Amino acid sequence: MRRHEEGATPTDRDAESGWEVVHPLGGTSLDGVRMAGFRDRIAAGLDLRVLPQPSVVVVIELGGNPVAVESATGNQQMTSLVASLSPGPARIRGERIECVEVCLSPRAAYALLGVSPRELDGSVTPLDDLWGRHERRLREQLTDATTWHERLALMDGFLTKRASGAPPMSPEVAAAWDTIVARRGRIRVGDLATSCGWSRKRLWSRFSAQIGLTPKRAAMLVRFDHAARALRAGRSPSDVALACGYSDQPHLHRDVLALAGCTPGALGDRAASAD
């Protein structure tokens, strides 16, 4: 699972520390979909504080050991989960973790989840609440598979089948999201509406229904994601505030506190201590 707070991503560094990390050869069949398999090879256990990110994350645990998820919506035990575009940090704990993780762009999530992102309301939700018997059957197939290559191919095929005939996101909403990402969250809602040829009210309503966040909140999340990466890389809060488009350092402080649950300085310190 991605180590957002510590500043590491699934790399050889994770494998050297006891995590087996496997990515699909040749990528995935769908745009906006990334996936990997994870296994705790030395039974060290998992205890991570995960930061919000501009992706919807699906995790399917294969070892029969549920993970404990602590978030703003409460504490839950789950064998599979979907984390929406969350407004705050979460803590995930588990033992002997072996799982498949899928990261979905909002456009892919709209097609694949089967529910409006608005219904998830920034929560961490059991995946079987969304996919029902299809989730249970998929988890059985993934568990029975003997290799990571087979597991990731099964996951890719399952998602490709779900995407077939799924309703597409409206072009205007997709373009608005792409603009927010391209501008790293540094854009006014009024300018987004103008680029779509919509009123602010219509953009707000359609965007919220299909992305799960308001345009303003989405821009805040994308801007925070870039700021958090820079802070974890060791850049000073003052430099990050200027580079990432915050009005001043207190503005950065407020956003990081709201989304990460700590100060910018503490976020950078945690990354340094993990190195």
C-alpha positions as CSV (number, residue, x, y, z in Angstrom):
1,M,0.0,0.0,0.0
2,R,1.3,3.4,-0.8
3,R,3.2,5.0,2.0
4,H,2.1,8.6,1.6
5,E,3.0,10.0,5.0
6,E,6.5,8.5,5.0
7,G,7.1,9.7,1.5
8,A,7.8,6.4,-0.1
9,T,6.0,4.8,-3.0
10,P,6.0,1.1,-4.0
11,T,9.7,0.7,-5.1
12,D,12.6,-1.6,-4.4
13,R,13.0,0.3,-1.1
14,D,9.8,-1.3,0.1
15,A,11.0,-4.8,-1.1
16,E,14.3,-4.3,0.7
17,S,12.3,-3.5,3.9
18,G,10.3,-6.7,3.7
19,W,7.6,-5.8,1.3
20,E,7.1,-7.7,-2.0
21,V,5.7,-5.2,-4.6
22,V,4.6,-6.3,-8.0
23,H,3.3,-4.2,-10.9
24,P,1.6,-5.5,-14.0
25,L,3.9,-6.0,-17.0
26,G,2.9,-3.5,-19.7
27,G,0.6,-1.5,-17.4
28,T,-3.2,-1.9,-17.4
29,S,-5.8,-2.0,-20.1
30,L,-7.8,1.1,-19.0
31,D,-6.8,4.7,-18.8
32,G,-6.6,6.2,-15.3
33,V,-6.1,2.8,-13.7
34,R,-2.9,1.8,-11.8
35,M,-2.5,-1.4,-9.8
36,A,0.0,-3.4,-7.8
37,G,0.3,-6.4,-5.6
38,F,1.7,-6.2,-2.1
39,R,2.8,-8.8,0.4
40,D,4.4,-8.4,3.8
41,R,7.2,-11.0,3.5
42,I,8.5,-10.8,7.0
43,A,5.2,-10.4,8.9
44,A,6.3,-7.0,10.2
45,G,2.7,-5.7,10.1
46,L,1.2,-2.6,8.7
47,D,0.6,0.7,10.5
48,L,0.3,3.6,8.2
49,R,-1.2,7.1,8.2
50,V,-2.4,7.6,4.7
51,L,-2.8,11.1,3.3
52,P,-5.6,12.2,0.9
53,Q,-4.7,12.0,-2.8
54,P,-6.5,12.8,-6.0
55,S,-7.3,9.2,-6.7
56,V,-9.9,6.7,-5.5
57,V,-8.1,3.7,-4.0
58,V,-9.5,0.1,-4.0
59,V,-7.8,-2.5,-1.8
60,I,-8.6,-6.2,-1.8
61,E,-7.0,-8.2,1.0
62,L,-6.2,-11.8,0.0
63,G,-4.8,-13.4,3.1
64,G,-8.0,-13.5,5.1
65,N,-6.7,-11.0,7.5
66,P,-8.9,-7.8,7.7
67,V,-7.4,-4.4,7.9
68,A,-8.4,-1.9,10.6
69,V,-9.2,1.5,9.1
70,E,-9.4,4.6,11.3
71,S,-10.8,7.7,9.6
72,A,-13.1,10.7,10.1
73,T,-16.1,8.4,9.6
74,G,-15.1,6.0,12.4
75,N,-13.2,2.7,12.9
76,Q,-13.9,-0.3,10.7
77,Q,-12.5,-3.8,10.0
78,M,-12.5,-4.7,6.3
79,T,-11.2,-7.4,4.0
80,S,-11.7,-5.1,1.0
81,L,-12.3,-1.3,0.8
82,V,-12.7,1.7,-1.4
83,A,-11.3,5.0,-0.2
84,S,-12.9,8.0,-2.0
85,L,-11.4,11.4,-2.6
86,S,-11.1,11.7,1.2
87,P,-11.2,15.1,3.0
88,G,-8.8,13.9,5.8
89,P,-6.1,11.4,6.7
90,A,-6.7,7.8,7.6
91,R,-4.7,5.2,9.6
92,I,-4.5,1.6,8.4
93,R,-3.3,-1.3,10.5
94,G,-3.0,-5.0,9.7
95,E,-1.0,-8.2,10.1
96,R,0.4,-10.4,7.4
97,I,-1.0,-8.2,4.6
98,E,-1.3,-9.6,1.1
99,C,-3.4,-7.5,-1.2
100,V,-4.1,-6.0,-4.6
101,E,-4.3,-2.2,-4.6
102,V,-5.9,-0.3,-7.5
103,C,-5.7,3.5,-7.9
104,L,-8.4,5.1,-10.0
105,S,-8.6,8.5,-11.5
106,P,-11.9,10.2,-10.8
107,R,-12.9,9.5,-14.5
108,A,-12.1,5.8,-14.1
109,A,-13.8,5.6,-10.7
110,Y,-17.0,7.1,-12.1
111,A,-17.2,4.3,-14.7
112,L,-16.1,1.4,-12.5
113,L,-17.5,1.9,-9.0
114,G,-21.1,1.5,-10.0
115,V,-22.3,4.4,-7.7
116,S,-22.1,8.1,-7.9
117,P,-18.9,9.3,-6.1
118,R,-21.1,11.7,-4.2
119,E,-22.7,8.7,-2.4
120,L,-19.3,7.8,-0.9
121,D,-19.2,11.2,0.8
122,G,-15.4,11.2,1.4
123,S,-15.5,7.9,3.3
124,V,-13.7,4.6,3.4
125,T,-16.3,2.0,2.5
126,P,-16.4,-1.8,2.4
127,L,-16.0,-2.8,-1.3
128,D,-18.7,-5.5,-1.1
129,D,-21.2,-2.7,-0.3
130,L,-20.6,-1.5,-3.8
131,W,-19.9,-4.7,-5.8
132,G,-21.7,-7.3,-3.7
133,R,-21.4,-10.9,-4.9
134,H,-19.1,-9.7,-7.7
135,E,-16.6,-8.5,-5.1
136,R,-16.7,-11.8,-3.2
137,R,-16.2,-13.8,-6.3
138,L,-13.3,-11.6,-7.5
139,R,-11.6,-11.9,-4.1
140,E,-12.0,-15.7,-4.2
141,Q,-10.4,-15.8,-7.7
142,L,-7.6,-13.6,-6.7
143,T,-6.9,-15.6,-3.6
144,D,-6.9,-18.9,-5.5
145,A,-4.5,-17.6,-8.2
146,T,-1.0,-18.9,-7.7
147,T,1.1,-16.0,-9.1
148,W,1.0,-12.2,-9.0
149,H,0.9,-12.1,-12.8
150,E,-2.3,-14.1,-12.8
151,R,-3.8,-12.0,-10.0
152,L,-3.1,-8.7,-11.7
153,A,-4.4,-10.1,-15.0
154,L,-7.6,-11.2,-13.3
155,M,-8.0,-7.7,-11.8
156,D,-7.4,-6.0,-15.1
157,G,-9.9,-8.3,-16.8
158,F,-12.6,-7.7,-14.2
159,L,-12.2,-3.9,-14.4
160,T,-12.2,-4.0,-18.2
161,K,-15.5,-5.9,-18.2
162,R,-17.0,-3.5,-15.7
163,A,-16.0,-0.6,-17.9
164,S,-17.7,-2.0,-21.0
165,G,-20.9,-0.1,-21.4
166,A,-20.4,2.0,-18.3
167,P,-21.8,5.6,-18.5
168,P,-19.0,8.0,-19.4
169,M,-18.3,11.1,-17.4
170,S,-19.6,14.2,-19.1
171,P,-17.0,15.8,-21.3
172,E,-17.3,19.1,-19.5
173,V,-16.7,17.6,-16.1
174,A,-13.8,15.5,-17.4
175,A,-12.3,18.6,-19.0
176,A,-12.7,20.6,-15.8
177,W,-10.9,17.9,-13.8
178,D,-8.1,17.6,-16.3
179,T,-7.7,21.4,-16.1
180,I,-7.5,21.3,-12.3
181,V,-4.8,18.6,-12.5
182,A,-2.9,20.4,-15.3
183,R,-2.9,23.6,-13.3
184,R,-2.0,21.8,-10.0
185,G,-5.1,23.2,-8.4
186,R,-4.3,26.8,-9.2
187,I,-7.5,27.9,-10.9
188,R,-10.6,29.8,-10.0
189,V,-14.0,28.1,-10.2
190,G,-15.3,30.9,-12.3
191,D,-12.6,30.4,-14.9
192,L,-13.4,26.6,-14.9
193,A,-17.1,27.4,-15.6
194,T,-16.2,29.8,-18.4
195,S,-14.0,27.2,-20.0
196,C,-16.9,24.7,-19.9
197,G,-19.5,27.2,-21.1
198,W,-21.5,26.5,-18.0
199,S,-22.7,28.7,-15.1
200,R,-20.9,28.3,-11.8
201,K,-24.0,26.7,-10.3
202,R,-24.3,24.1,-13.1
203,L,-20.6,23.2,-12.9
204,W,-20.8,23.0,-9.1
205,S,-23.7,20.6,-9.3
206,R,-22.5,18.3,-12.2
207,F,-18.9,18.2,-11.0
208,S,-19.9,17.3,-7.4
209,A,-22.2,14.5,-8.6
210,Q,-19.6,12.9,-10.9
211,I,-16.3,13.6,-9.0
212,G,-17.6,13.5,-5.5
213,L,-16.1,16.8,-4.5
214,T,-16.9,20.4,-5.3
215,P,-14.6,22.1,-7.9
216,K,-13.1,24.2,-5.1
217,R,-12.5,21.2,-2.9
218,A,-11.0,19.3,-5.8
219,A,-8.6,22.1,-6.5
220,M,-7.6,22.2,-2.8
221,L,-6.9,18.5,-2.9
222,V,-4.8,18.6,-6.0
223,R,-2.8,21.6,-4.7
224,F,-2.3,19.8,-1.4
225,D,-1.0,16.7,-3.1
226,H,1.8,18.7,-4.8
227,A,2.6,20.5,-1.6
228,A,2.7,17.3,0.4
229,R,5.1,15.7,-2.0
230,A,7.4,18.8,-1.9
231,L,7.3,18.9,2.0
232,R,8.1,15.1,2.2
233,A,11.0,15.8,-0.2
234,G,12.5,18.2,2.3
235,R,11.5,21.6,0.9
236,S,10.8,24.3,3.4
237,P,7.1,25.3,4.1
238,S,7.8,28.9,2.9
239,D,9.2,27.6,-0.4
240,V,6.4,25.2,-0.8
241,A,3.7,27.8,-0.1
242,L,5.2,30.0,-2.9
243,A,5.8,27.2,-5.4
244,C,2.3,25.6,-5.0
245,G,0.2,28.7,-5.2
246,Y,-0.8,29.3,-1.7
247,S,-1.6,32.9,-0.8
248,D,0.9,32.8,2.1
249,Q,2.4,30.3,4.6
250,P,-0.6,30.4,7.0
251,H,-2.8,29.3,4.0
252,L,-0.5,26.3,3.5
253,H,-0.6,25.6,7.2
254,R,-4.4,25.6,7.3
255,D,-4.8,23.3,4.3
256,V,-2.1,20.8,5.5
257,L,-3.7,20.7,9.0
258,A,-7.1,20.1,7.5
259,L,-6.0,17.4,5.1
260,A,-3.0,15.7,6.8
261,G,-3.9,16.3,10.5
262,C,-0.5,17.9,11.2
263,T,1.6,21.0,10.4
264,P,3.7,21.4,7.3
265,G,6.8,21.1,9.4
266,A,5.7,17.9,11.0
267,L,4.8,16.4,7.6
268,G,8.4,17.1,6.4
269,D,9.9,15.8,9.7
270,R,8.0,12.5,9.4
271,A,9.4,11.9,5.9
272,A,12.9,12.7,7.1
273,S,12.6,10.3,10.1
274,A,11.4,7.5,7.7
275,D,14.5,7.9,5.7
